[in-house]
Amino acid sequence: MTDTALMTDRYELTMIDAAMRSGTAFRPSAFEVFARRLPGARRYGVVAGTGRFLERLAEFRFGDAELAFLREHEVVSPELLDWLAGYRFAGDIRGYAEGEAYFPGSPILVVEGSFAEAVVLETVALSVLNYDSAVANAATRMARAAKGRPVAEMGSRRASEESAIAAARAAYIAGFRATSNLAAGARWGIPTMGTAAHSFTLLHDSEAEAFQAQIDTLGVGTTLLVDTYDIEQGIRTAIEVAGPKLGGIRLDSGDLDEVAAEARALLDSLGATETRITVTSDLDEYAIAALQASPVDAYGVGTSVVTGSGAPAAGMVYKLVARQGDDGEWVGVGKRSEDKASRPGEKVAVRTLEGGIAVEETVLVTDDPHVLEQAATRGRALQVPLVERGEIQERWLGPAGVELARERHTASIDELPAEAHRLARGEPAIPTVFR
Amino acid sequence: MTDTALMTDRYELTMIDAAMRSGTAFRPSAFEVFARRLPGARRYGVVAGTGRFLERLAEFRFGDAELAFLREHEVVSPELLDWLAGYRFAGDIRGYAEGEAYFPGSPILVVEGSFAEAVVLETVALSVLNYDSAVANAATRMARAAKGRPVAEMGSRRASEESAIAAARAAYIAGFRATSNLAAGARWGIPTMGTAAHSFTLLHDSEAEAFQAQIDTLGVGTTLLVDTYDIEQGIRTAIEVAGPKLGGIRLDSGDLDEVAAEARALLDSLGATETRITVTSDLDEYAIAALQASPVDAYGVGTSVVTGSGAPAAGMVYKLVARQGDDGEWVGVGKRSEDKASRPGEKVAVRTLEGGIAVEETVLVTDDPHVLEQAATRGRALQVPLVERGEIQERWLGPAGVELARERHTASIDELPAEAHRLARGEPAIPTVFR
């Protein structure tokens, strides 16, 4: 069952039901997705998941199975069931382009429609954006710490099976080069990689037989995993079997800094000076940074990237910021509770640049019809149209959307000041200013 | 695309390809899922995801779309494509019943089949078990810390959209009472809950109008969210509108200990002595334990449960532990690398009890044909048949399987010594002994 429309918290439907009764369900409304802070006291965040959210939106329909469930469990009234049966989002959505950097308070997504049609998207929008952005937030730091050496995502087994595919996509957008996950290749066009695990060596009667079988099948350019028994012997066997033109070796255990240096020296002494070294054991952005001076050619990252490296959810929220009253006047609205207050009013955002470097995230409340024109003069506009009168903009979807997001990510982080790339906890790289 | 068969790391297929060439691909083999340690230095773990894994296994087929992708990208040889087209798992799988407690080294799942048919399940098995168990590992502590007060899962928006459904299921197995996620209700029969968010209050011209609409629709037994503006005023308005028979109020901000006490006193003073208090702001097992003396009636937990409360992946691995040689003899195999060694040989496990209390996780290597009989005399057998000659045992599937897992969880943790329920980091509650 692809029950996207039930990827929804029950209270969204009970709210619509009650609002239909009070006559407020169809008040024109605006919801905003934003983050109160950057997780893990990082210096910037990366928006990811937008394309996936739009694909979920395209299939967000209450079909017979979904309606039957809601009817049988008396979740909502018969009137609401009728309305849900015809549900199609017909409003507007604009937001930060996927791959764009964001900061606390950035209006990442603005959903305009009736209260009913917009509130029902709350859970699915946040699920997608919070997970995918958590991965991208971690991946961007790892890719940057690798300083041009390629990083591959191989954490599928440490995330639930659908998250694994989303993680591969988000990591690729944020600068990774490839993934081990075949479904991510099939769905999103992401390059896939991988050769063999320890079980392959253990299956064979000797390490040499395993290596020979791999080379016979994948060619001498393949990467051999050399640490099943003893690394030094494994490398010697690898070169004996493959010759000095072996493509690469992989190291998946031990003190990688030390092990990589020894492996490099041994490979060189065996004439395998072009054989590349990939390391893959429990890496995160800090471990990658610490290996900067080591003779490592490529990294494979698993658990830490798919779990957001200590911040497994990006902490974005979906808040009603404005709605019309019965008099047709727009009213900015926001919670006043002490630790979770929200800022009323629909917003647009520009990144203010000086000499090509970002200096401020400028957020303007759109209570003035000319604010958009004013905004354009202040810097680079950050919101793009995603859905117009219910029509999803195609260019953000599928593999093409992923490539667009990857390009946006590169351009966006190149614009950030140098402090943005410090790994230590700290303040956002630029301030968010509400003007 | 429900491409379960591509929820697979590329190297699994390249290994089969190379093993077909070396003539080892169809050696009878046994893979084992186990965890080297308990994440977060907890006292026990909870197996979750088994039923979901079996449902994924049932649909694990390389169809036209999957084969076309593999062919176009030249991932594997034409011979392997032919084999994949006919792939059906025809082996045996036994394992810990879903909901069972586990410890370091527990042989949670044993997959027996040819190398090829078993290795290809590595990623999907680990993805499901690692995520679902991470959630259950967190949820069991929260449910226990709540000491009988009901706990509901409401973290869908903090997990990716399919993980959210799996999380609701795992939390329910581990003792939660309900979820906000409608899809979890539809797919797995889990009770759903939820009434209204702050946006519902903000949509209306006054808090009183919002409360009135909710009561008109959901009845006076509903739960009103009272902290949109001012909690004291919110509670007064709630009782004015609903009368003293109001079912409940929800508090989602502030110092919950203090706020709950003030709310209880105010409700009592207004005659609403039976009105229940639900709290829902950033709770985890420690916060729940700290609210033990507070007049709280129910908890709602979001981020921390769906992200494993600091341990977002359970750290289980899938290792080849035994395989036949060409002579038909079984050989126990294991990695020897220093930090990731694995213990060779197929295993069975029993929980050794004294006076009904667990004292040891006893793991026996099955190199002796009588070991299973011996095991039965030592304690409670932990592995149950899940798949027999390719046939998935129905009782673990669907909503019925979830209820069975929930019962197993209760029985299993009731058997653990009292130390098991300490929240502080420490050693596993019982030792794992290999005999």
Contacts between the chains, C-beta under 8 A, distances in Angstrom:
chain1	res1	chain2	res2	distance
A	1	B	186	7.3
A	1	B	187	6.6
A	2	B	2	7.6
A	3	B	183	5.1
A	3	B	186	6.2
A	3	B	187	7.4
A	4	B	161	7.6
A	6	B	181	7.9
A	6	B	182	4.2
A	6	B	183	3.9
A	6	B	185	7.8
A	6	B	186	5.4
A	7	B	156	7.3
A	7	B	161	4.6
A	7	B	164	6.7
A	7	B	165	7.3
A	7	B	181	7.5
A	7	B	182	7.8
A	7	B	183	5.4
A	8	B	181	7.8
A	8	B	182	5.3
A	8	B	183	7.6
A	9	B	154	6.8
A	9	B	156	5.9
A	9	B	157	7.4
A	9	B	180	4.1
A	9	B	181	6.6
A	9	B	182	7.3
A	9	B	194	5.5
A	10	B	180	5.5
A	10	B	181	7.8
A	10	B	182	5.6
A	10	B	185	7.8
A	10	B	192	4.7
A	10	B	193	6.3
A	10	B	194	3.7
A	11	B	180	6.7
A	11	B	194	3.4
A	11	B	195	5.6
A	11	B	196	5.6
A	11	B	197	5.8
A	12	B	194	8.0
A	12	B	197	7.7
A	13	B	182	7.5
A	14	B	194	6.4
A	14	B	195	5.5
A	14	B	196	6.6
A	14	B	214	7.9
A	14	B	217	7.3
A	14	B	218	6.1
A	15	B	195	8.0
A	15	B	196	5.1
A	15	B	197	6.5
A	15	B	199	7.3
A	15	B	200	4.4
A	17	B	217	5.2
A	17	B	218	7.8
A	18	B	196	7.0
A	18	B	200	6.9
A	18	B	210	8.0
A	18	B	213	4.5
A	18	B	214	4.7
A	18	B	216	7.2
A	18	B	217	4.0
A	18	B	218	6.7
A	19	B	200	6.8
A	19	B	203	6.2
A	19	B	213	6.5
A	21	B	213	5.5
A	21	B	216	5.4
A	21	B	217	5.0
A	22	B	204	6.6
A	22	B	209	6.3
A	22	B	210	7.6
A	22	B	212	7.3
A	22	B	213	3.5
A	22	B	216	7.6
A	24	B	203	5.2
A	24	B	204	5.8
A	24	B	213	7.4
A	27	B	203	6.4
A	29	B	203	7.0
A	31	B	199	7.3
A	56	B	161	6.8
A	65	B	186	7.4
A	66	B	186	7.1
A	69	B	182	7.4
A	69	B	185	6.9
A	69	B	186	4.3
A	70	B	182	7.6
A	73	B	185	6.7
A	73	B	192	7.3
A	75	B	182	7.2
A	75	B	192	7.2
A	77	B	217	7.3
A	115	B	199	7.6
A	115	B	203	5.3
A	119	B	197	7.9
A	119	B	199	6.1
A	122	B	157	7.2
A	122	B	197	7.7
A	123	B	156	5.2
A	123	B	157	5.3
A	123	B	161	7.9
A	123	B	164	7.6
A	123	B	181	7.8
A	124	B	161	5.7
A	126	B	157	3.7
A	126	B	158	7.6
A	127	B	156	6.0
A	127	B	157	5.6
A	127	B	158	7.8
A	127	B	159	6.4
A	127	B	160	5.7
A	127	B	161	4.1
A	127	B	163	8.0
A	127	B	164	5.5
A	128	B	160	6.6
A	128	B	161	6.0
A	130	B	157	6.3
A	130	B	158	5.6
A	130	B	159	7.8
A	130	B	160	7.9
A	131	B	159	6.3
A	131	B	160	3.6
A	131	B	163	7.1
A	132	B	160	7.2
A	154	B	9	6.8
A	156	B	7	7.2
A	156	B	9	5.9
A	156	B	123	5.2
A	156	B	127	6.0
A	157	B	9	7.4
A	157	B	122	7.2
A	157	B	123	5.3
A	157	B	126	3.6
A	157	B	127	5.6
A	157	B	130	6.3
A	157	B	318	7.6
A	158	B	126	7.6
A	158	B	127	7.8
A	158	B	130	5.7
A	158	B	313	4.0
A	158	B	315	8.0
A	159	B	127	6.4
A	159	B	130	7.8
A	159	B	131	6.3
A	159	B	163	7.6
A	159	B	313	7.1
A	160	B	127	5.7
A	160	B	128	6.7
A	160	B	130	8.0
A	160	B	131	3.6
A	160	B	132	7.2
A	160	B	160	7.5
A	160	B	162	6.6
A	160	B	163	4.4
A	160	B	166	5.3
A	161	B	4	7.7
A	161	B	7	4.6
A	161	B	56	6.8
A	161	B	123	7.9
A	161	B	124	5.7
A	161	B	127	4.1
A	161	B	128	6.0
A	161	B	131	8.0
A	161	B	162	7.6
A	162	B	160	6.6
A	162	B	161	7.6
A	162	B	162	3.6
A	162	B	163	6.8
A	163	B	127	8.0
A	163	B	131	7.1
A	163	B	159	7.6
A	163	B	160	4.4
A	163	B	162	6.9
A	163	B	163	4.8
A	164	B	7	6.7
A	164	B	123	7.6
A	164	B	127	5.5
A	165	B	7	7.3
A	166	B	160	5.3
A	180	B	9	4.1
A	180	B	10	5.5
A	180	B	11	6.7
A	181	B	6	7.9
A	181	B	7	7.5
A	181	B	8	7.8
A	181	B	9	6.6
A	181	B	10	7.8
A	181	B	123	7.8
A	182	B	6	4.2
A	182	B	7	7.8
A	182	B	8	5.3
A	182	B	9	7.3
A	182	B	10	5.6
A	182	B	13	7.5
A	182	B	69	7.4
A	182	B	70	7.6
A	182	B	75	7.2
A	183	B	3	5.1
A	183	B	6	3.9
A	183	B	7	5.4
A	183	B	8	7.5
A	185	B	6	7.8
A	185	B	10	7.8
A	185	B	69	6.9
A	185	B	73	6.7
A	186	B	1	7.3
A	186	B	3	6.1
A	186	B	6	5.4
A	186	B	65	7.4
A	186	B	66	7.1
A	186	B	69	4.3
A	187	B	1	6.6
A	187	B	3	7.4
A	192	B	10	4.7
A	192	B	73	7.3
A	192	B	75	7.2
A	193	B	10	6.3
A	194	B	9	5.5
A	194	B	10	3.7
A	194	B	11	3.4
A	194	B	12	8.0
A	194	B	14	6.4
A	195	B	11	5.5
A	195	B	14	5.6
A	195	B	15	8.0
A	196	B	11	5.6
A	196	B	14	6.6
A	196	B	15	5.1
A	196	B	18	7.0
A	197	B	11	5.8
A	197	B	12	7.7
A	197	B	15	6.6
A	197	B	119	7.9
A	197	B	122	7.7
A	198	B	319	7.6
A	198	B	320	7.5
A	198	B	335	5.1
A	199	B	15	7.3
A	199	B	31	7.3
A	199	B	115	7.6
A	199	B	119	6.1
A	199	B	319	6.9
A	199	B	320	3.8
A	200	B	15	4.4
A	200	B	18	7.0
A	200	B	19	6.9
A	202	B	320	4.9
A	202	B	323	7.3
A	202	B	333	4.0
A	202	B	334	7.3
A	202	B	335	7.3
A	203	B	19	6.2
A	203	B	24	5.2
A	203	B	27	6.4
A	203	B	29	7.0
A	203	B	115	5.3
A	203	B	320	6.5
A	203	B	323	5.8
A	203	B	333	7.9
A	204	B	22	6.6
A	204	B	24	5.8
A	205	B	325	6.6
A	205	B	326	8.0
A	209	B	22	6.3
A	210	B	22	7.6
A	212	B	22	7.3
A	213	B	18	4.5
A	213	B	19	6.6
A	213	B	21	5.5
A	213	B	22	3.5
A	213	B	24	7.4
A	214	B	14	7.9
A	214	B	18	4.7
A	216	B	18	7.1
A	216	B	21	5.4
A	216	B	22	7.6
A	217	B	14	7.3
A	217	B	17	5.2
A	217	B	18	4.0
A	217	B	21	5.1
A	217	B	77	7.3
A	218	B	14	6.1
A	218	B	17	7.8
A	218	B	18	6.7
A	227	B	337	4.8
A	228	B	335	5.6
A	228	B	336	7.1
A	228	B	337	6.8
A	229	B	335	7.9
A	229	B	336	5.1
A	229	B	337	7.7
A	230	B	336	7.2
A	231	B	337	7.7
A	252	B	337	7.4
A	252	B	340	7.5
A	253	B	337	3.9
A	253	B	338	6.4
A	253	B	339	5.3
A	253	B	340	5.0
A	254	B	337	6.9
A	254	B	338	6.0
A	254	B	339	6.6
A	281	B	339	7.9
A	281	B	340	7.8
A	303	B	313	5.6
A	303	B	315	7.9
A	306	B	313	7.6
A	307	B	307	7.9
A	307	B	312	4.1
A	307	B	313	5.8
A	308	B	312	7.6
A	312	B	307	4.1
A	312	B	308	7.6
A	312	B	312	4.5
A	313	B	158	4.0
A	313	B	159	7.1
A	313	B	303	5.6
A	313	B	306	7.7
A	313	B	307	5.8
A	315	B	158	8.0
A	315	B	303	7.9
A	318	B	157	7.6
A	319	B	198	7.6
A	319	B	199	6.9
A	320	B	198	7.5
A	320	B	199	3.8
A	320	B	202	4.9
A	320	B	203	6.5
A	323	B	202	7.3
A	323	B	203	5.8
A	325	B	205	6.6
A	326	B	205	8.0
A	333	B	202	4.1
A	333	B	203	7.9
A	334	B	202	7.3
A	335	B	198	5.1
A	335	B	202	7.3
A	335	B	228	5.6
A	335	B	229	7.9
A	336	B	228	7.1
A	336	B	229	5.1
A	336	B	230	7.2
A	337	B	227	4.8
A	337	B	228	6.9
A	337	B	229	7.7
A	337	B	231	7.7
A	337	B	252	7.4
A	337	B	253	3.9
A	337	B	254	6.9
A	338	B	253	6.4
A	338	B	254	6.0
A	339	B	253	5.3
A	339	B	254	6.6
A	339	B	281	7.9
A	340	B	252	7.5
A	340	B	253	5.0
A	340	B	281	7.9
